[in-house]
Amino acid sequence: MGAPRILFDCGNGAAGPTLQVLLGELQSRGAEVDAVTVRGNPDPTFPDGVPNPLLPEMRAATARAAAEAGTDFGVAFDGDFDRCFLFDAAGTFVEGEYVVALLARAALAQNPGQSIIHDPRVTGAIRAAIIGAGGVPTQSKTGHAYVKDALRATSGPYGGEMSGHHYFRDFFYCDSGMLPWMLIAQHLNQSGQTLAEAVTEMRAEFPSSGEINFRVADKGAAVAAVRSRFEPDAASVDRTDGLSCDFGDWRFNLRASNTENLLRLNVEAASSRALVEARAADLSTILNKWGAQ
């Protein structure tokens, strides 16, 4: 196969200079990348807005550029490039849990049988990927301090959060926005799949709602209302981080943000987008009753 054609959107943040050095080093070692770079010059005025591809409104430019450049996939960095986000060849954004699942497979290919850390927000695709690759799924509370501690405790090769933070044992247990895209490119080359093919399978088997945020007047009361309605019927309940209830064919996690005055809801189901949408609507109805005035 030829060199992968990859779109890099640095968002006028800090990623550009490091990316160019890294691409040069890869080339010197015989690892060719056909790189298309946009908004690669750091600009503290951020003419196109502060780069945060976790926000849906900040993805359109990357999606368009990835599709128009005929790339194998696209990469967008946040401002300080400790996070990166992926887009397939058509410019479709790849949800964070599927990126964690792919990186778990890549890590386990080089570190068979070891532990992979994941957060509790969305777990179906991630745990299936880890178990399918012969690894041990290990859940951690959300947040870099917790994931790093879990990674150190297990000595596993990788831990990931659906928010775009990816942590590596061999990178001092720290998160990196540069290592993920290289590992994904290597994994896709070895598997023979495109990014779209790999993700389409997971989306069909493990659909999810995406993170839904609620600004409520009383977070404790709102969570208590959800607990009262759903916990009695749950097959299992987990409070590692917020409230997670598993019903066998669907699951949700509701947690208070570590950084904002919000409740964050994630819903997932087994092979049923309709079930995800129905249960997300049920939960949203309850939570919206506690909306901040």
NUTIVO-10636 format. One record per residue (C-alpha): chain; z, x, y; residue number from 1; residue in one letter. Coordinates in Angstrom, 2 decimals, padded with zeros to 5 digits, always signed. Layout:
! NUTIVO-10636
+----+---------+---------+---------+-----+----+
: ch :      pz :      px :      py :   i : aa :
+----+---------+---------+---------+-----+----+
:  A :       Z :       X :       Y : NUM :  a :
...
+----+---------+---------+---------+-----+----+
This chain:
! NUTIVO-10636
+----+---------+---------+---------+-----+----+
: ch :      pz :      px :      py :   i : aa :
+----+---------+---------+---------+-----+----+
:  A : +000.00 : +000.00 : +000.00 :   1 :  m :
:  A : -000.63 : +001.08 : +003.58 :   2 :  g :
:  A : +001.97 : +001.60 : +006.24 :   3 :  a :
:  A : +003.80 : -001.64 : +007.11 :   4 :  p :
:  A : +002.81 : -003.07 : +010.47 :   5 :  r :
:  A : +006.04 : -004.04 : +012.23 :   6 :  i :
:  A : +006.57 : -005.64 : +015.63 :   7 :  l :
:  A : +009.62 : -004.28 : +017.46 :   8 :  f :
:  A : +010.94 : -006.29 : +020.40 :   9 :  d :
:  A : +013.57 : -004.21 : +022.16 :  10 :  c :
:  A : +014.18 : -006.85 : +024.82 :  11 :  g :
:  A : +014.39 : -004.18 : +027.57 :  12 :  n :
:  A : +017.75 : -003.25 : +026.09 :  13 :  g :
:  A : +019.02 : +000.07 : +024.75 :  14 :  a :
:  A : +017.07 : +000.06 : +021.47 :  15 :  a :
:  A : +013.76 : +001.48 : +022.73 :  16 :  g :
:  A : +014.54 : +005.21 : +023.09 :  17 :  p :
:  A : +016.44 : +005.35 : +019.78 :  18 :  t :
:  A : +013.65 : +003.49 : +018.01 :  19 :  l :
:  A : +011.04 : +005.98 : +019.20 :  20 :  q :
:  A : +013.10 : +008.95 : +018.01 :  21 :  v :
:  A : +013.66 : +007.24 : +014.67 :  22 :  l :
:  A : +009.96 : +006.42 : +014.21 :  23 :  l :
:  A : +009.10 : +010.05 : +014.97 :  24 :  g :
:  A : +011.61 : +011.28 : +012.41 :  25 :  e :
:  A : +010.26 : +008.87 : +009.77 :  26 :  l :
:  A : +006.75 : +010.12 : +010.44 :  27 :  q :
:  A : +007.84 : +013.75 : +010.10 :  28 :  s :
:  A : +009.22 : +012.88 : +006.66 :  29 :  r :
:  A : +006.03 : +011.17 : +005.56 :  30 :  g :
:  A : +007.25 : +007.58 : +005.97 :  31 :  a :
:  A : +004.55 : +005.96 : +008.08 :  32 :  e :
:  A : +005.21 : +002.80 : +010.10 :  33 :  v :
:  A : +002.45 : +001.07 : +012.07 :  34 :  d :
:  A : +004.74 : +000.14 : +014.95 :  35 :  a :
:  A : +003.92 : -002.33 : +017.70 :  36 :  v :
:  A : +006.61 : -002.12 : +020.38 :  37 :  t :
:  A : +007.14 : -004.62 : +023.18 :  38 :  v :
:  A : +009.69 : -004.54 : +026.01 :  39 :  r :
:  A : +010.64 : -001.05 : +024.85 :  40 :  g :
:  A : +011.76 : +000.36 : +028.18 :  41 :  n :
:  A : +015.42 : -000.20 : +029.07 :  42 :  p :
:  A : +015.75 : -002.33 : +032.21 :  43 :  d :
:  A : +019.25 : -003.36 : +033.32 :  44 :  p :
:  A : +017.80 : -006.27 : +035.31 :  45 :  t :
:  A : +016.59 : -007.86 : +032.03 :  46 :  f :
:  A : +013.52 : -009.53 : +033.56 :  47 :  p :
:  A : +013.07 : -011.83 : +030.54 :  48 :  d :
:  A : +016.75 : -012.66 : +030.14 :  49 :  g :
:  A : +019.56 : -010.92 : +028.30 :  50 :  v :
:  A : +018.28 : -010.13 : +024.78 :  51 :  p :
:  A : +020.22 : -012.18 : +022.26 :  52 :  n :
:  A : +017.89 : -013.47 : +019.52 :  53 :  p :
:  A : +020.74 : -015.45 : +018.01 :  54 :  l :
:  A : +019.98 : -017.98 : +020.77 :  55 :  l :
:  A : +016.95 : -020.12 : +019.83 :  56 :  p :
:  A : +015.65 : -020.07 : +023.40 :  57 :  e :
:  A : +015.36 : -016.25 : +023.27 :  58 :  m :
:  A : +013.05 : -016.10 : +020.23 :  59 :  r :
:  A : +009.72 : -017.45 : +021.47 :  60 :  a :
:  A : +008.34 : -014.20 : +022.92 :  61 :  a :
:  A : +009.11 : -012.24 : +019.76 :  62 :  t :
:  A : +007.66 : -014.95 : +017.52 :  63 :  a :
:  A : +004.44 : -015.04 : +019.52 :  64 :  r :
:  A : +004.09 : -011.26 : +019.62 :  65 :  a :
:  A : +004.73 : -010.88 : +015.87 :  66 :  a :
:  A : +002.05 : -013.45 : +015.03 :  67 :  a :
:  A : -000.54 : -012.22 : +017.54 :  68 :  e :
:  A : -000.20 : -008.56 : +016.49 :  69 :  a :
:  A : -000.94 : -009.31 : +012.83 :  70 :  g :
:  A : +002.30 : -007.75 : +011.66 :  71 :  t :
:  A : +003.93 : -007.79 : +008.24 :  72 :  d :
:  A : +007.12 : -008.84 : +010.01 :  73 :  f :
:  A : +008.87 : -008.62 : +013.35 :  74 :  g :
:  A : +012.20 : -007.20 : +014.46 :  75 :  v :
:  A : +014.13 : -008.19 : +017.59 :  76 :  a :
:  A : +017.20 : -006.30 : +018.80 :  77 :  f :
:  A : +020.04 : -007.47 : +020.98 :  78 :  d :
:  A : +020.94 : -005.51 : +024.11 :  79 :  g :
:  A : +023.02 : -002.75 : +022.53 :  80 :  d :
:  A : +021.07 : -002.94 : +019.22 :  81 :  f :
:  A : +024.08 : -003.28 : +016.96 :  82 :  d :
:  A : +022.30 : -006.40 : +015.68 :  83 :  r :
:  A : +018.73 : -007.05 : +014.65 :  84 :  c :
:  A : +016.89 : -010.24 : +013.74 :  85 :  f :
:  A : +013.76 : -010.76 : +011.65 :  86 :  l :
:  A : +010.59 : -012.84 : +012.02 :  87 :  f :
:  A : +007.94 : -013.25 : +009.33 :  88 :  d :
:  A : +004.22 : -012.58 : +009.83 :  89 :  a :
:  A : +003.67 : -016.06 : +011.26 :  90 :  a :
:  A : +006.45 : -015.54 : +013.80 :  91 :  g :
:  A : +008.98 : -017.76 : +012.03 :  92 :  t :
:  A : +012.59 : -016.76 : +012.63 :  93 :  f :
:  A : +014.50 : -015.75 : +009.48 :  94 :  v :
:  A : +017.98 : -017.24 : +009.36 :  95 :  e :
:  A : +020.84 : -014.76 : +009.09 :  96 :  g :
:  A : +022.09 : -015.71 : +005.64 :  97 :  e :
:  A : +018.70 : -014.95 : +004.10 :  98 :  y :
:  A : +018.63 : -011.53 : +005.75 :  99 :  v :
:  A : +022.07 : -010.80 : +004.27 : 100 :  v :
:  A : +020.80 : -011.89 : +000.85 : 101 :  a :
:  A : +017.77 : -009.59 : +001.07 : 102 :  l :
:  A : +019.88 : -006.65 : +002.22 : 103 :  l :
:  A : +022.34 : -007.31 : -000.61 : 104 :  a :
:  A : +019.48 : -007.02 : -003.11 : 105 :  r :
:  A : +018.26 : -003.84 : -001.43 : 106 :  a :
:  A : +021.75 : -002.31 : -001.47 : 107 :  a :
:  A : +022.37 : -003.22 : -005.11 : 108 :  l :
:  A : +019.05 : -001.73 : -006.19 : 109 :  a :
:  A : +020.50 : +001.62 : -005.17 : 110 :  q :
:  A : +024.15 : +000.84 : -006.00 : 111 :  n :
:  A : +024.16 : -001.31 : -009.15 : 112 :  p :
:  A : +027.24 : -003.32 : -010.01 : 113 :  g :
:  A : +029.04 : -002.73 : -006.74 : 114 :  q :
:  A : +030.71 : -005.11 : -004.30 : 115 :  s :
:  A : +028.88 : -006.74 : -001.39 : 116 :  i :
:  A : +030.86 : -008.25 : +001.50 : 117 :  i :
:  A : +029.88 : -011.58 : +003.06 : 118 :  h :
:  A : +031.47 : -013.99 : +005.52 : 119 :  d :
:  A : +032.37 : -017.59 : +004.55 : 120 :  p :
:  A : +030.08 : -019.51 : +006.91 : 121 :  r :
:  A : +027.03 : -019.86 : +004.63 : 122 :  v :
:  A : +027.30 : -018.45 : +001.12 : 123 :  t :
:  A : +024.88 : -020.07 : -001.35 : 124 :  g :
:  A : +021.82 : -017.84 : -000.98 : 125 :  a :
:  A : +023.96 : -014.75 : -000.46 : 126 :  i :
:  A : +026.17 : -015.16 : -003.53 : 127 :  r :
:  A : +023.18 : -016.07 : -005.71 : 128 :  a :
:  A : +021.35 : -012.93 : -004.55 : 129 :  a :
:  A : +024.36 : -010.70 : -005.18 : 130 :  i :
:  A : +025.11 : -012.13 : -008.64 : 131 :  i :
:  A : +021.42 : -012.14 : -009.55 : 132 :  g :
:  A : +021.20 : -008.45 : -008.69 : 133 :  a :
:  A : +024.28 : -007.64 : -010.76 : 134 :  g :
:  A : +026.69 : -007.19 : -007.88 : 135 :  g :
:  A : +030.11 : -008.57 : -007.05 : 136 :  v :
:  A : +030.28 : -011.02 : -004.10 : 137 :  p :
:  A : +033.40 : -010.46 : -002.00 : 138 :  t :
:  A : +034.30 : -012.80 : +000.84 : 139 :  q :
:  A : +035.79 : -011.60 : +004.11 : 140 :  s :
:  A : +036.93 : -013.35 : +007.23 : 141 :  k :
:  A : +034.30 : -013.35 : +009.98 : 142 :  t :
:  A : +034.44 : -010.50 : +012.49 : 143 :  g :
:  A : +033.67 : -006.80 : +012.49 : 144 :  h :
:  A : +037.26 : -005.65 : +012.01 : 145 :  a :
:  A : +037.66 : -007.83 : +008.91 : 146 :  y :
:  A : +034.30 : -006.95 : +007.35 : 147 :  v :
:  A : +034.85 : -003.23 : +007.91 : 148 :  k :
:  A : +038.30 : -003.43 : +006.31 : 149 :  d :
:  A : +036.87 : -005.27 : +003.29 : 150 :  a :
:  A : +034.06 : -002.75 : +002.99 : 151 :  l :
:  A : +036.52 : +000.12 : +003.00 : 152 :  r :
:  A : +038.80 : -001.63 : +000.50 : 153 :  a :
:  A : +035.98 : -002.19 : -002.01 : 154 :  t :
:  A : +033.90 : +000.93 : -001.23 : 155 :  s :
:  A : +030.86 : -001.32 : -001.54 : 156 :  g :
:  A : +027.57 : -000.19 : +000.01 : 157 :  p :
:  A : +026.95 : -003.10 : +002.36 : 158 :  y :
:  A : +028.49 : -006.08 : +004.11 : 159 :  g :
:  A : +026.71 : -008.66 : +006.22 : 160 :  g :
:  A : +027.38 : -011.55 : +008.57 : 161 :  e :
:  A : +024.90 : -014.32 : +009.24 : 162 :  m :
:  A : +025.27 : -013.57 : +012.96 : 163 :  s :
:  A : +023.13 : -010.44 : +012.56 : 164 :  g :
:  A : +025.82 : -007.79 : +012.08 : 165 :  h :
:  A : +025.13 : -005.55 : +009.07 : 166 :  h :
:  A : +027.64 : -002.93 : +007.95 : 167 :  y :
:  A : +026.99 : +000.10 : +005.75 : 168 :  f :
:  A : +029.40 : +002.32 : +003.86 : 169 :  r :
:  A : +027.17 : +005.34 : +004.44 : 170 :  d :
:  A : +027.07 : +004.66 : +008.19 : 171 :  f :
:  A : +030.82 : +005.17 : +008.58 : 172 :  f :
:  A : +031.41 : +001.51 : +007.57 : 173 :  y :
:  A : +029.91 : +000.49 : +010.91 : 174 :  c :
:  A : +027.23 : -002.02 : +011.83 : 175 :  d :
:  A : +023.71 : -000.92 : +012.70 : 176 :  s :
:  A : +020.66 : -002.67 : +014.07 : 177 :  g :
:  A : +018.31 : +000.09 : +012.91 : 178 :  m :
:  A : +019.15 : +000.44 : +009.22 : 179 :  l :
:  A : +018.40 : -003.19 : +008.22 : 180 :  p :
:  A : +014.71 : -003.26 : +009.08 : 181 :  w :
:  A : +014.08 : +000.00 : +007.22 : 182 :  m :
:  A : +015.84 : -001.29 : +004.10 : 183 :  l :
:  A : +013.96 : -004.59 : +004.31 : 184 :  i :
:  A : +010.62 : -002.77 : +004.62 : 185 :  a :
:  A : +011.47 : -000.61 : +001.60 : 186 :  q :
:  A : +012.65 : -003.62 : -000.42 : 187 :  h :
:  A : +009.52 : -005.67 : +000.33 : 188 :  l :
:  A : +007.29 : -002.74 : -000.60 : 189 :  n :
:  A : +009.07 : -002.36 : -003.92 : 190 :  q :
:  A : +009.15 : -006.09 : -004.71 : 191 :  s :
:  A : +005.54 : -006.74 : -003.71 : 192 :  g :
:  A : +006.58 : -009.83 : -001.76 : 193 :  q :
:  A : +006.00 : -010.61 : +001.88 : 194 :  t :
:  A : +009.03 : -011.50 : +003.96 : 195 :  l :
:  A : +007.80 : -015.09 : +004.18 : 196 :  a :
:  A : +007.50 : -015.36 : +000.38 : 197 :  e :
:  A : +010.98 : -013.98 : -000.20 : 198 :  a :
:  A : +012.58 : -016.28 : +002.37 : 199 :  v :
:  A : +010.63 : -019.42 : +001.41 : 200 :  t :
:  A : +012.16 : -019.31 : -002.07 : 201 :  e :
:  A : +015.68 : -019.09 : -000.67 : 202 :  m :
:  A : +015.13 : -021.78 : +001.96 : 203 :  r :
:  A : +013.98 : -024.20 : -000.73 : 204 :  a :
:  A : +016.86 : -023.44 : -003.07 : 205 :  e :
:  A : +019.60 : -023.01 : -000.45 : 206 :  f :
:  A : +018.78 : -025.00 : +002.73 : 207 :  p :
:  A : +021.29 : -024.86 : +005.56 : 208 :  s :
:  A : +021.88 : -026.51 : +008.91 : 209 :  s :
:  A : +022.08 : -023.45 : +011.11 : 210 :  g :
:  A : +025.22 : -023.05 : +013.18 : 211 :  e :
:  A : +026.11 : -026.19 : +015.17 : 212 :  i :
:  A : +028.53 : -025.66 : +018.05 : 213 :  n :
:  A : +031.00 : -028.20 : +019.42 : 214 :  f :
:  A : +033.03 : -027.93 : +022.59 : 215 :  r :
:  A : +036.05 : -030.13 : +021.90 : 216 :  v :
:  A : +039.13 : -031.05 : +023.91 : 217 :  a :
:  A : +041.55 : -030.40 : +021.04 : 218 :  d :
:  A : +040.27 : -028.06 : +018.33 : 219 :  k :
:  A : +043.31 : -028.55 : +016.10 : 220 :  g :
:  A : +043.02 : -032.32 : +016.16 : 221 :  a :
:  A : +039.25 : -032.19 : +015.56 : 222 :  a :
:  A : +039.67 : -029.97 : +012.50 : 223 :  v :
:  A : +042.49 : -032.19 : +011.24 : 224 :  a :
:  A : +040.21 : -035.22 : +011.47 : 225 :  a :
:  A : +037.53 : -033.46 : +009.43 : 226 :  v :
:  A : +040.11 : -032.29 : +006.90 : 227 :  r :
:  A : +041.49 : -035.82 : +006.47 : 228 :  s :
:  A : +038.03 : -037.26 : +005.88 : 229 :  r :
:  A : +036.53 : -034.62 : +003.56 : 230 :  f :
:  A : +039.22 : -032.50 : +001.92 : 231 :  e :
:  A : +040.45 : -035.14 : -000.60 : 232 :  p :
:  A : +036.99 : -035.33 : -002.22 : 233 :  d :
:  A : +036.28 : -031.60 : -002.27 : 234 :  a :
:  A : +035.93 : -029.77 : -005.57 : 235 :  a :
:  A : +037.43 : -026.70 : -003.89 : 236 :  s :
:  A : +038.90 : -025.83 : -000.50 : 237 :  v :
:  A : +039.04 : -022.38 : +001.06 : 238 :  d :
:  A : +040.79 : -021.34 : +004.28 : 239 :  r :
:  A : +039.74 : -017.69 : +004.47 : 240 :  t :
:  A : +038.24 : -018.46 : +007.87 : 241 :  d :
:  A : +038.58 : -021.98 : +009.17 : 242 :  g :
:  A : +038.01 : -024.80 : +006.70 : 243 :  l :
:  A : +035.49 : -024.51 : +003.87 : 244 :  s :
:  A : +035.01 : -027.46 : +001.53 : 245 :  c :
:  A : +032.73 : -027.29 : -001.52 : 246 :  d :
:  A : +031.55 : -030.50 : -003.18 : 247 :  f :
:  A : +029.35 : -028.95 : -005.85 : 248 :  g :
:  A : +026.00 : -030.08 : -004.47 : 249 :  d :
:  A : +026.87 : -029.31 : -000.84 : 250 :  w :
:  A : +029.35 : -027.31 : +001.20 : 251 :  r :
:  A : +030.51 : -026.85 : +004.79 : 252 :  f :
:  A : +032.50 : -024.37 : +006.84 : 253 :  n :
:  A : +034.16 : -025.32 : +010.11 : 254 :  l :
:  A : +035.83 : -022.60 : +012.13 : 255 :  r :
:  A : +036.95 : -021.80 : +015.64 : 256 :  a :
:  A : +034.87 : -019.12 : +017.36 : 257 :  s :
:  A : +036.53 : -015.72 : +017.78 : 258 :  n :
:  A : +034.87 : -015.24 : +021.17 : 259 :  t :
:  A : +034.21 : -018.67 : +022.71 : 260 :  e :
:  A : +036.04 : -021.97 : +023.14 : 261 :  n :
:  A : +033.97 : -023.64 : +020.43 : 262 :  l :
:  A : +034.14 : -025.04 : +016.93 : 263 :  l :
:  A : +031.26 : -023.82 : +014.77 : 264 :  r :
:  A : +029.92 : -025.87 : +011.87 : 265 :  l :
:  A : +027.64 : -024.75 : +009.04 : 266 :  n :
:  A : +026.43 : -027.06 : +006.28 : 267 :  v :
:  A : +024.47 : -026.06 : +003.16 : 268 :  e :
:  A : +023.32 : -027.82 : +000.01 : 269 :  a :
:  A : +021.66 : -027.16 : -003.32 : 270 :  a :
:  A : +017.89 : -027.68 : -002.98 : 271 :  s :
:  A : +018.17 : -030.69 : -000.65 : 272 :  s :
:  A : +017.31 : -030.50 : +003.04 : 273 :  r :
:  A : +017.96 : -034.25 : +003.31 : 274 :  a :
:  A : +021.52 : -033.79 : +002.04 : 275 :  l :
:  A : +022.14 : -031.02 : +004.56 : 276 :  v :
:  A : +020.95 : -033.23 : +007.40 : 277 :  e :
:  A : +022.93 : -036.25 : +006.25 : 278 :  a :
:  A : +026.22 : -034.39 : +005.86 : 279 :  r :
:  A : +025.74 : -032.46 : +009.11 : 280 :  a :
:  A : +025.26 : -035.82 : +010.85 : 281 :  a :
:  A : +028.44 : -037.20 : +009.27 : 282 :  d :
:  A : +030.49 : -034.21 : +010.37 : 283 :  l :
:  A : +028.93 : -034.19 : +013.83 : 284 :  s :
:  A : +029.88 : -037.85 : +014.33 : 285 :  t :
:  A : +033.53 : -036.99 : +013.75 : 286 :  i :
:  A : +033.52 : -033.84 : +015.86 : 287 :  l :
:  A : +031.68 : -035.45 : +018.76 : 288 :  n :
:  A : +034.53 : -037.95 : +019.11 : 289 :  k :
:  A : +036.70 : -035.01 : +020.19 : 290 :  w :
:  A : +034.21 : -033.73 : +022.75 : 291 :  g :
:  A : +035.63 : -032.04 : +025.84 : 292 :  a :
:  A : +035.56 : -034.19 : +028.94 : 293 :  q :
+----+---------+---------+---------+-----+----+
